Amino acid sequence: MAEESIPVTLQGTEPNKAVLHAECQHFEAAEDRRNCEQVYATDYVIWSEKMLADEQFVSDLDVIDMSDVGDNKHLRQKRSARGSKCPTFNTDYTTRNRKKVNQLSISPWKYVLTYDKNRLPRRLLNATCLCDGCINIRTLREDQSVISKELYFEILIMKNNKLTKQRVNNGCFCSLPLLIEKE
């Protein structure tokens, strides 16, 4: 059985309202079309589509197919550009990544492309933290006394022709660990 190909880029298209609106054309009911348009009009989806139009950016992404994720919670990783690990900050690293906010943060992250053929939008970017701790600005090494946490929010999506919300991670931040005393 041939493995299904995940469309990583929208070939020959620009991320604009006319193209995105086309995703909503197959809905017969006007309410479904309006809901679809509402999904594609959100700032996060517009930003995500702009980022996905950049071939260099896309070439570095991990791709995860969530189409068949149900009760079994099985994710199929389709492509991995490189492993996830906390970076070592040095002159070479900072020079190569000087324009990448996500790589120069004291809580660095990378973006992962999640694909779901049963969701609109089918492609979404999610951030995943590269470090358990945070980068100490004096030593430029990971400090395990603080923790990296994902910064998330909810966006509108359509799943099974119903408007619903989904949590997306947009970056990572450094936090003090929550200490819970045992009674």
N, C-alpha and C positions, 0 to 999 in steps of 0.2 A: 504494500500500500504506500503510495507516494505521500510524503510529508507536505502538509498545507503550507503555502508560502504566505507570510505576513507582509502586507504592504507597508513598508517602512516610510516611503515617500509617496506623495501624490505626484506622479510623473506628468510633466508638462503643464502643471497648474501653479497658479499663484494663490497664496492663502488670502482670499478676499471674500466679501460677502456673497458675490455671485456664485463662486465655486462652492462655498460652504452651503449656500441655500440649496444647491442641487442635491445635497444629501437628504433633504427634506421633501423632495418632489414626489417620491413614491407613495407618500401617505395620502390616502383618499379623503380622509376626514379633515376638515379645515382645522379643527382643534388639535389634531395630531401634528399637522404642519406647523401651526403656531407654537406648539410645545417644542418641536424640533428646532425651529428658528430661535426660540428663547435659549435653548441649550448652546447653540453656536454663536449667540450674541454675547456670551459671558466673557469677561476680560481674560480669564484664565485659558479658556479654549482658544480665543483669538491669539494670545501670546504663545500658547503651545503650538499652534499651527504655523506661526511665524518661525519659531525655533526649528520645527521639523522641516521647513523649507530650505534650511541651511545644510547642504550635503556634508560638509566637514563635521558639523555638530552631530548629525545623524550617524556618521560613520563610527563615532566613538561610543554610541549608546549600546547598552545591554537591551535585549528585547525579550519581553515575557508575554506569552500568550495566555490570557485569562478566559478565553472563550468557553472552555469546558470546565471551568471552576464551578463547582456546585457544592454539594455537601461533602465531597471527598477532598476539597481544598488542594487539589493537584494543580501545580503551576508547571507549564512547559516553558523552559528557557530555550529560546530559538537561537540566539546569537549572543556571545559574550566577547566584547572587544578586549577587555582586560580584567584582571581580578580586582576585587575591592580590598583595599588595605589603607591604613592610615599613612598619609604621605610623610616623607622625610623632608622637612623644610631646609633648603640650602640655596645658595645663589643660583645654581642651575635650575632648580625647581621654580623659584620665584620669577626668574627671567622668562621661562617657557610659559608660565601661567599668569603673567602680570595683568592680563585683561579679563581673567576669569574669576569673578567674585566668589563663586562656589569653591574654587580651589585655594583661594588665599584667605578664606575665613579661618578663624581659630577653631571652628567646628566645620571642617570641609565636607562637602557632599558631592555626589555625582547624580546625574539624571538617568533614569531607566524609562524606556518606552514600554508602556503596558498596552496591549492590544486585546480587544474583546469584540468579536464579530457580532455579538448580541447586544452591544451597547452603542449608543450615540453620545458623544463621538467615539469612534472605534479606537482611536489612538489618543493616549494621554501620557503626559510626562509626569513622573513621580520622582522625588528626590530620595536618596538613601544616604545616610551618614557614613562617612569613610572611617571614622574613629569612634571608639567607645568613649574615650576621654576627649579632652580638648587640647589644642596646641598652646603650650606655655609661651608667651611672647618673649620671655627672657632667654629660654633655652632652645626654643624652636623644636621642642620634642613634645610628644604626647604626655599629658598630665592626667593620671587616672583618678585624681582627687575631685575632679569635676567630670560631668558627663555631657556627651553630645545627644541632643534630642531633636526629633523631626518636628518641623513647623508645619502644621497641617490646617486645612480648612475644608469646608464642604462646597461642592459645586453641583449645579443641576446637570443631570444626565437623563437619557431615556433608556430604559431597560424594559424589554417586553412591551414596547409601545406605551409605557407609563412614565410620566415625569417623576423622577425621584432624585435623591441626593447621594453623592459619593464623596468620601474623604480622599483628598489628594495631599501629598506632601510636597511643599514648595521649596524647602531648604532645611538647614539644620542650625541650631543655636546651642550655645554653651550654657549649662545650668549647674547649680549646686545640687548634689544628690539629695533626695528626700530621705531623711533619716526617721525611721519609725521605731520607737521604743517598744520593746515587748513587755507586756505586763506580767 
